[in-house]
Amino acid sequence: MENFDEQFSITKTVEFIQKNKSTRVILQLPPKLLQFSSKIEKHLKKALKNDKISFFILAGASTRHCCVDTVSSARVFGDLIVHYGHSCLSSTAQIPILNIFIPTKISIQNIISAFETEFSTQKTKQMILFYSTEVENSISGLYLQLNKTFPNLKRTFLNLPKNEKEKVKKLEQKQEKEQELEKEKAKEEEKEQQQQQEKENLKIFGRVLPITDITQLSKNQLIWLGSSTNPTLFSLALTFGAENFLVLDPEKEYLEFEKMERMQPMRRILMKRYALIEKAKKSENIGIVVGTTNPKKDLQIVKYLQLLIKNSKKKSQVISMGVVKSLKLGNFVHDLDLFVVIGCNESLILDQSDYYRPVLVPDELDLALNHDREWDGTINLNFYPNHDMIANLEKKLKQSFDLILIEQQNQKQIENLIISRSETRSFKGLETRLGENKVTKIEEGLSGRASQYQDEIDLN
């Protein structure tokens, strides 16, 4: 691999380790990058020149590869995690995390040409640019050049951990100084203001959007810059609608925009998901599978799903699993009718041919059991219930419990009325005479045909 140090951000990693004064560093790599793990460790040791720092390579994660594995790192008392490759950016771990996105080669000029060709007559159109983590290192310079021609083009930002944002900001500033102009400086100030307003802006799928309300997305053309097979793109398309996305894959030889709904069999996928939602309505026993390592966030979703299932007169069981696999879930098929998995934004299981029971995501179960909702053809993979939703369900359950008590009281009143009437009426049915009749021996009865029993005299 050419320019290994730059490809795996060795200098950036060394600075991060030194800044956090870490002594037990976890290197988490996906399967396709594990072959470089030993080489990465050697380069880091050589640059650090500190024998007190120990490195641990995660060869198998207890979560999905896109998630930061805090469970495995805790087993070896890791105090810093370096996560390589694609990330769902859903981790909220307390220890320092550094994401190293392996960059892909892109041609900025070719991307600009593709934009000018596609939007030649719509240069003032409102657009929002989403991008994959692989192009993070190039997005700042690309956006500044695109913004000259398309003033209404807004970009998203990766929602990185706070300890990493400072590094990214410095890197962006360095790139901007090399190609700064007066107009670019003004636009950069606007961008910094956007970053300062992150708390107000909408955060979803590990990204900070340049809007404050989800309804504003429908007023913009959504653009994805990155691989057409990226799982983040699929999550965005399912949540916001595939028909709203135009995809530009920088890895292709000939760059042109493609419609997301034509690239993926989204209609067929949605029909299959709708069938699973219908199955959930008929299920009696539901397994809530916790497949992440974020207990604070998970407990909120678990509580809501338990209330939702109970309110629907069904039973639930909570299972903590980590990586969700068909063989693991197979242990519970005799007790449960379906599973709902609480995972990261990219935990939707499309191919369920190896699974013995249907596997849904929380939003799909909510669609099935929440009678106040109607399906609009999208599935929110970032589903998270707020306190009002939980309070609402608790109120409904209390009302149904009160109704049961009222019904029991009414039933008791009816029974008392029947008893009082039976005591005052004159006719009380046939006389039972229990224990008064003399007990007699059992005697043999008649046998034979009805026309002539054995003990009858033959008159003929």
C-alpha positions in Angstrom: 0.0 0.0 0.0 1.5 3.3 -1.1 2.3 6.0 1.6 1.4 3.7 4.5 1.8 6.4 7.2 -0.5 8.8 5.5 -3.0 6.1 4.6 -3.4 5.0 8.2 -2.8 8.4 9.8 0.2 7.3 11.9 1.2 10.9 12.8 -2.3 11.8 13.8 -2.7 8.6 15.9 0.7 9.2 17.7 -0.3 12.8 18.6 -3.7 11.6 19.9 -2.1 8.9 22.1 0.4 11.3 23.5 -2.2 14.0 24.2 -4.3 11.5 26.2 -1.3 10.0 27.9 -2.5 6.5 27.1 -0.6 3.4 28.0 -3.0 0.6 26.8 -4.1 1.3 23.3 -6.7 -0.8 21.5 -6.5 -1.1 17.7 -9.9 -2.1 16.2 -9.8 -3.1 12.5 -12.4 -4.7 10.3 -11.6 -8.1 8.7 -10.4 -6.7 5.4 -7.8 -4.5 7.2 -6.5 -7.0 9.8 -3.6 -7.9 7.5 -2.1 -4.5 8.2 -2.5 -4.6 12.0 1.0 -5.8 12.8 2.5 -3.2 10.5 0.4 -0.4 12.0 1.6 -1.4 15.5 5.2 -1.4 14.4 4.9 2.1 12.8 3.2 3.4 16.0 5.8 1.9 18.3 8.6 3.3 16.2 7.1 6.8 16.2 6.2 6.8 19.9 9.5 5.4 21.2 7.9 4.5 24.5 8.1 0.9 25.8 5.5 1.6 28.5 2.7 1.8 25.9 1.0 -1.5 25.2 -1.0 -2.3 22.0 -3.9 -4.7 21.7 -5.3 -5.7 18.3 -9.0 -6.7 18.2 -9.2 -9.7 15.8 -12.9 -10.3 16.6 -15.4 -7.7 17.9 -18.3 -8.3 20.3 -20.3 -5.8 18.3 -20.7 -5.0 14.6 -17.4 -3.8 12.9 -18.8 -0.4 12.4 -19.3 0.1 16.1 -16.6 0.8 18.7 -16.1 -2.3 20.8 -15.9 -0.9 24.3 -16.7 -4.3 25.8 -13.6 -6.1 24.5 -11.4 -3.1 25.3 -12.6 -3.1 28.9 -11.5 -6.7 29.2 -7.9 -5.7 28.7 -8.3 -2.4 30.6 -7.8 -0.3 27.4 -7.7 3.4 28.0 -7.9 4.5 24.3 -9.5 3.0 21.2 -8.3 3.6 17.6 -11.1 2.5 15.2 -10.2 1.9 11.6 -12.3 1.9 8.5 -16.1 2.6 8.0 -17.9 3.7 11.2 -21.6 4.2 12.0 -20.4 6.9 14.5 -23.0 5.8 17.0 -20.6 5.2 20.0 -20.9 7.3 23.1 -18.1 5.6 25.0 -16.4 7.5 27.9 -12.8 6.6 26.9 -11.0 8.6 24.1 -11.9 7.3 20.6 -10.0 8.1 17.4 -11.7 7.3 14.1 -9.2 6.6 11.2 -11.2 6.7 8.0 -9.2 5.0 5.2 -9.3 7.6 2.4 -10.3 6.8 -1.1 -8.8 8.6 -4.1 -11.2 11.1 -5.6 -10.9 13.6 -8.4 -12.2 17.0 -7.2 -12.4 18.4 -10.7 -14.4 15.4 -12.0 -16.9 15.7 -9.2 -17.3 19.4 -9.9 -17.9 18.6 -13.6 -20.5 16.1 -12.7 -22.3 18.7 -10.5 -22.2 21.2 -13.3 -23.6 18.7 -15.8 -26.4 17.5 -13.6 -27.5 20.9 -12.3 -26.5 23.2 -15.2 -29.9 24.9 -15.2 -30.5 24.6 -11.4 -27.5 26.3 -9.9 -29.6 28.0 -7.3 -31.4 24.8 -6.2 -31.4 24.0 -2.5 -29.2 20.9 -1.8 -27.8 19.1 1.1 -24.6 17.1 0.7 -24.1 13.8 2.6 -20.9 11.9 2.2 -19.2 8.7 3.3 -16.4 8.7 5.9 -13.9 7.7 3.2 -14.0 11.2 1.6 -13.8 13.1 4.9 -10.2 14.2 4.3 -11.2 15.8 0.9 -14.6 17.2 1.6 -13.5 20.6 3.0 -11.6 21.6 -0.1 -14.3 20.1 -2.4 -17.1 21.9 -0.7 -15.4 25.3 -0.9 -15.0 25.0 -4.7 -18.6 23.7 -5.2 -20.0 26.5 -3.2 -18.7 29.0 -5.7 -21.0 27.7 -8.4 -23.8 26.4 -6.1 -24.4 29.0 -3.4 -27.4 27.0 -1.9 -25.5 23.8 -1.5 -25.1 23.0 2.2 -23.0 20.2 3.6 -23.3 17.8 6.6 -20.6 17.3 9.2 -19.5 14.0 10.8 -20.6 14.0 14.4 -17.1 13.0 15.8 -16.2 12.7 19.5 -15.2 16.1 21.0 -11.6 15.0 21.5 -11.3 14.4 17.8 -13.2 17.5 16.5 -10.3 19.8 17.5 -7.9 17.8 15.3 -10.3 17.9 12.3 -10.8 21.6 12.7 -7.1 22.3 12.7 -6.7 20.0 9.6 -9.4 21.9 7.8 -7.9 25.2 8.7 -4.5 24.1 7.3 -6.1 23.0 4.0 -8.0 26.3 3.7 -4.9 28.4 4.2 -3.2 26.7 1.3 -6.0 27.8 -1.1 -7.5 30.7 0.7 -9.2 33.7 -1.0 -11.2 36.4 0.4 -14.5 34.8 -0.6 -13.4 31.5 0.7 -12.5 33.0 4.1 -16.0 34.5 4.4 -17.6 31.1 3.6 -15.3 29.4 6.1 -16.5 31.8 8.8 -20.1 30.7 7.9 -19.0 27.1 8.2 -17.4 27.6 11.6 -20.7 29.3 12.7 -22.5 26.2 11.6 -20.2 24.1 13.7 -20.7 26.3 16.7 -24.5 25.8 16.3 -24.2 22.0 16.3 -26.3 21.8 19.5 -29.2 23.4 17.7 -28.8 21.5 14.5 -30.3 18.1 13.8 -28.0 15.1 14.5 -28.7 11.8 12.8 -26.7 8.7 11.6 -23.5 10.1 13.0 -23.9 13.4 11.1 -24.8 17.0 11.9 -27.3 18.4 9.4 -27.4 22.0 8.4 -31.1 22.2 9.5 -33.0 22.3 12.8 -36.1 20.5 11.8 -36.5 17.2 9.9 -39.4 18.5 7.8 -36.9 20.9 6.1 -35.3 18.0 4.3 -38.2 17.7 1.9 -37.4 21.2 0.6 -33.9 20.1 -0.5 -32.3 17.8 -3.0 -30.4 15.2 -1.0 -27.0 14.2 -2.5 -24.8 11.3 -1.5 -21.1 11.4 -2.3 -19.6 8.0 -1.8 -20.0 4.3 -2.6 -23.4 3.2 -3.8 -23.2 0.1 -1.6 -22.3 2.0 1.6 -24.6 0.9 4.5 -25.0 4.5 5.7 -26.6 5.4 2.4 -29.0 2.5 2.7 -30.0 3.7 6.2 -30.6 7.2 5.0 -32.6 6.1 2.0 -34.9 3.9 4.1 -35.4 6.7 6.6 -35.9 9.6 4.3 -37.0 7.9 1.1 -34.8 6.6 -1.7 -36.6 8.8 -4.3 -35.1 11.9 -2.5 -31.4 10.8 -3.1 -29.1 11.3 -6.0 -25.9 9.3 -5.7 -22.4 10.2 -7.0 -19.9 7.4 -6.6 -16.3 8.9 -6.9 -14.8 5.4 -7.3 -16.3 4.9 -10.7 -14.4 5.7 -13.9 -17.2 7.8 -15.4 -18.8 10.1 -12.9 -22.5 10.8 -13.2 -25.4 11.1 -10.8 -27.8 8.2 -10.4 -31.1 7.9 -8.7 -31.0 5.8 -5.5 -34.4 4.2 -6.1 -33.2 2.8 -9.5 -29.9 1.5 -8.0 -31.4 -0.6 -5.2 -34.6 -2.8 -5.3 -36.1 -0.6 -2.6 -39.7 -1.4 -3.5 -39.1 -5.1 -3.1 -37.3 -4.6 0.2 -40.1 -2.4 1.6 -42.7 -5.0 0.6 -40.8 -7.6 2.5 -40.5 -5.3 5.5 -44.2 -4.6 5.4 -44.8 -8.4 5.5 -42.7 -8.6 8.6 -44.7 -5.8 10.2 -47.9 -7.7 9.6 -46.4 -10.8 11.2 -45.5 -8.8 14.3 -49.2 -7.9 14.7 -50.1 -11.6 15.1 -47.1 -12.6 17.3 -47.7 -13.3 21.0 -44.2 -13.7 22.4 -41.6 -11.1 21.4 -37.8 -11.1 22.1 -36.1 -7.7 22.6 -32.5 -8.3 21.6 -30.0 -5.7 22.8 -27.1 -5.7 20.3 -25.1 -2.6 21.2 -22.9 -1.5 24.1 -24.7 1.8 25.0 -26.7 0.9 28.1 -28.1 4.4 28.8 -29.6 4.7 25.4 -30.6 1.1 25.1 -32.6 1.1 28.4 -34.8 3.9 27.1 -35.7 1.9 24.0 -36.1 -1.3 26.0 -38.5 0.4 28.4 -40.6 1.8 25.6 -40.8 -1.6 23.7 -41.8 -3.4 26.9 -44.6 -1.0 27.5 -45.7 -1.1 23.9 -45.8 -5.0 23.9 -47.6 -5.1 27.3 -50.1 -2.5 26.0 -50.8 -4.9 23.1 -51.6 -7.8 25.4 -48.4 -9.6 24.4 -45.4 -10.9 26.3 -41.7 -9.8 26.0 -38.3 -11.1 26.9 -35.0 -9.1 26.9 -31.9 -10.8 25.5 -28.4 -9.2 25.6 -26.4 -10.6 22.7 -23.8 -8.3 21.1 -23.4 -9.4 17.5 -26.7 -10.8 16.3 -26.5 -14.1 14.5 -29.0 -16.7 13.3 -27.5 -19.5 15.4 -27.7 -17.4 18.6 -31.3 -16.5 18.0 -32.0 -20.1 17.2 -31.7 -20.9 20.9 -34.9 -19.0 21.6 -37.2 -20.1 18.7 -39.3 -22.4 20.9 -40.3 -19.6 23.3 -40.5 -16.6 21.0 -42.4 -15.7 17.8 -40.2 -12.9 16.6 -37.2 -10.7 17.6 -36.8 -6.9 17.6 -33.1 -5.9 17.5 -31.8 -2.7 19.2 -28.6 -1.9 17.4 -26.8 0.8 15.6 -28.1 2.8 12.6 -26.9 0.0 10.3 -28.3 -3.1 12.1 -31.2 -3.9 9.7 -31.0 -7.5 8.6 -32.2 -7.8 5.0 -31.4 -11.4 4.2 -33.3 -13.5 6.8 -33.2 -16.8 4.9 -31.0 -18.3 7.7 -33.2 -17.0 10.6 -35.9 -19.2 12.1 -38.0 -16.2 13.2 -38.6 -12.7 11.8 -36.1 -10.1 12.9 -37.4 -6.5 13.1 -36.0 -3.1 14.2 -37.8 -1.0 16.9 -39.5 1.3 14.4 -41.1 -1.6 12.6 -42.5 -3.0 15.9 -43.8 0.4 16.7 -45.5 0.5 13.3 -47.1 -2.9 14.0 -48.3 -2.3 17.6 -48.9 1.5 17.8 -52.4 2.1 16.5 -51.8 5.8 16.3 -49.3 5.4 13.5 -49.7 4.9 9.8 -46.9 3.6 7.5 -45.6 6.1 5.0 -43.3 3.7 3.2 -40.2 4.6 5.2 -38.4 2.9 8.2 -36.7 5.1 10.7 -33.4 3.2 11.6 -32.6 6.0 14.1 -35.8 5.4 16.1 -35.5 6.7 19.7 -38.6 7.2 21.9 -38.8 10.4 23.9 -40.2 10.8 27.5 -43.6 11.9 26.2 -44.0 8.6 24.2 -43.2 6.5 27.3 -45.5 8.6 29.5 -48.3 8.2 26.9 -48.0 4.4 27.0 -47.8 4.3 30.8 -51.0 6.4 30.9 -52.8 4.0 28.5 -51.7 1.0 30.6 -53.0 2.7 33.8 -56.4 3.4 32.0 -56.7 -0.2 30.9 -55.8 -1.4 34.4 -58.5 0.9 35.8 -61.0 -0.5 33.3 -60.2 -4.1 34.4 -60.9 -3.1 38.1 -64.2 -1.5 37.1 -65.2 -4.6 35.1 -64.3 -6.8 38.1 -66.4 -4.6 40.4 -69.3 -4.7 38.0 -69.0 -8.5 37.7 -69.0 -8.8 41.5 -72.2 -6.6 41.7 -73.9 -8.8 39.2 -73.0 -12.0 41.1 -74.3 -10.5 44.4 -77.6 -9.5 42.6 -78.0 -13.1 41.3 -77.4 -14.6 44.7 -79.8 -12.3 46.4 -82.5 -13.1 43.9 -82.0 -16.8 44.2 -82.4 -16.6 48.0 -85.8 -14.8 47.7 -87.5 -16.8 44.9 -89.9 -19.7 45.8 -88.8 -22.2 43.1 -85.2 -23.3 43.5 -85.0 -26.1 41.0 -85.0 -29.9 41.5 -84.5 -31.2 45.0 -80.8 -32.5 45.2 -81.1 -34.4 48.6 -77.3 -34.7 48.8 -76.3 -37.4 51.3 -79.9 -38.3 52.2 -80.5 -41.2 49.7 -79.4 -44.7 50.7 -76.3 -46.1 48.8 -77.2 -49.2 46.8 -75.0 -51.8 45.1 -74.4 -51.6 41.3 -76.5 -54.2 39.5 -76.2 -55.6 36.0 -78.5 -54.0 33.5 -80.2 -55.2 30.3 -78.1 -56.5 27.4 -78.8 -57.5 23.8 -80.8 -55.8 21.0 -83.4 -53.2 21.7 -86.0 -55.3 19.9 -85.3 -58.3 22.2 -83.1 -58.3 25.3 -81.5 -61.5 26.5 -83.8 -61.9 29.6 -87.0 -61.3 27.6 -89.4 -64.2 26.8 -89.6 -65.0 23.0 -93.3 -64.8 22.3 -92.9 -66.4 18.9 
